[in-house]
Amino acid sequence: MWWIVSALTFLLGTILTKSCCKWLYIIAKTYRRDLAGIRILLGVKRILKDIQTNDLTIHKQFMKVLGKTPNKVAIYFENDTWTYSQINTFSNKIGRFFSDEGYQKGDAVAIYYENRPEYVGIWLGLSKIGCVVALVNTNLLNDALVHSLKVAQVKALIFGTSYVDRIEEISPQLGNIKIFQFDDTLHAKEVMPNAINLTEKLKTCESGNLDILPTLSHSDKLFYMFTSGTTGLPKAAIITHGRFSANVSTLMMECTPDDVFYDPLPLYHYTPAMAIGLSLLHGLSCVIRKSFSASLYFQECATYNCTAGMYVGEICRYIVNAAPKETVNHGVIKMFGNGLRKETWIELVKKFNIKRIFEYYGATEGNVVLANLDNQAGSIGFIPRYLAKYYKFQIVKYDEKEEKPIRDENGRCIRCDCNEVGLIIGRIERNILSKFRGYTDEAQTNSKILCDVFKPGDRYFNTGDLMEMDELGYVYFKDRTGDTFRWKAENVSTMEVEEVFGKLLNHADVIVFGVEIPGNEGKAGMAVICDPERNRDIKALSYGVNKKLAAYAVPLFLRVTSVIPTTGNFKMKKTDFRPEGFNVHHISDPLYFFDSRLKEYVPLTSELYEDIISNKVRV
């Protein structure tokens, strides 16, 4: 059909204006895609109406699935299987125990635990009694971990025995937070002092359905999920029952109850949590594992007869690189996720014969959601060109030096042209997906809202992400704004890293930013420290950052310089150092590389530099 329209465009070209021809061409190339998008939008509207009309909560939807398929496998884990009935039994014990302990609707309880079926049962059980579950990143250590627990105002912490050393280290700083140790190996072990043995307590709990449940609404809080955002330490983003249900149900539009999802990603992140949501709310089976393995990804998909897989961009590169010469015979026909680079996308599809890649974009706490529906490699989604000006998502001109949107003489933001990089923002509206519930901290919430954007009184969510839209309306992710970079599929706050370095270096001037390494998604961290005397103990610094920071947050590169220039208001200038990156051929200052095997910084020689940029050294 499209070629007919294209032919008409050509024939009418002599009598129509150039502008008309261009728009006819765009319509001809995108009408199938846009019709698919309209179908999705109408489906989303039905989903939102259903959630609001029936006031759907996670528990209500789970009980419907349980009633239909109590003995179906909900979760595969290693050699174990959990049916819906088993998850219900375990979650009932969790809910009953914490209810008897006095926990009630609105209380926050944190989980610091590895991927296991019990992880799912714990948060489902807590949600049944109305508790808000804080899903804490298990990479967080020391101050960042304590901060996360306190910013979420948790009353209790449930942690796995494998993390006992980390919890012991921070326990003096936890104040009145109750600590529950769950022995995930199910063997009797010594419990940490001041911790309650949750495993033993659950043995005496009844497993029947809870008799009295709190009155919950779709607008009530379900999760706190932690995000670095664009500045500072982790923020606790608010996820409601309705928001989670809507996101999961939208994903379900491209799935069936017969699909089996492979989800090896950490469940404290929103993307893998949605795969679990597909299982609990819609009856799909889901495979989880303790930690991601690139070499086993498609092997395990074949073992469990998976038809769909979850990803984040960085792991796809690992999968492609670790793949055996002979392609594994698997049944995966579609993959869902975000952050997949065009080059890796093409290799993944070709090497493993994946029919559909559903790349989507959406910040954990944000209201901007885009989806790639037609396998356009590298695109995070699209905005119909003929609706672009009126769409609820807009890409506006952004001043990277001033770190804020550019406004015209009337104080209004300026829309970007095609192929122009700008900040993507989302209009804040009343429906479930367009609301911005923000964070537990009101000031942080307000800092993400742009006001009077295109007209007086309008409000938009600032994603902090730079995007570019092409002539056909496809949108491409370009970079993060502010003091954040993304590495190993995690957002890293440069302010957090700078604070750790500052303490270790007795408050020396330090700046941190992200640098690109060829062949790698995201940006690796680089720290520049001011040390005119060149007398810093690099080995001691290595030990300190390795102990204080999550592995993905440790800067890979270190530069020691005599002075860090400042702006007129005494803000240290990163722009002077970013362009040079870690190029040893252009930098005379001493440079170091963090060797993950030695866990310390080693001199960055010309030979090592060449090995890194040619990917001979794995980072």
URTARA-V381721 format. One record per helix or strand of 3 or more residues. SS is the DSSP state (h for helix, s for strand). FROM is the first residue (numbers start at 0). LEN is the number of residues. If there is no record, write none. Layout:
[[SS & FROM & LEN] [SS & FROM & LEN]]
This chain:
[[h & 1 & 11] [h & 17 & 36] [h & 57 & 11] [s & 72 & 5] [s & 79 & 4] [h & 83 & 17] [s & 107 & 5] [h & 116 & 12] [s & 131 & 4] [h & 141 & 10] [s & 153 & 7] [h & 160 & 13] [s & 177 & 5] [s & 194 & 3] [h & 197 & 6] [s & 220 & 7] [s & 234 & 6] [h & 240 & 12] [s & 259 & 3] [h & 269 & 13] [s & 284 & 4] [h & 296 & 7] [s & 307 & 5] [h & 312 & 10] [s & 333 & 5] [h & 341 & 11] [s & 355 & 6] [h & 384 & 6] [s & 392 & 4] [s & 421 & 6] [h & 441 & 6] [s & 448 & 3] [s & 458 & 11] [s & 473 & 7] [s & 483 & 4] [s & 489 & 4] [h & 493 & 11] [s & 509 & 6] [s & 523 & 7] [h & 537 & 11] [h & 550 & 3] [s & 556 & 5] [h & 574 & 4] [s & 589 & 6] [s & 599 & 4] [h & 605 & 8]]
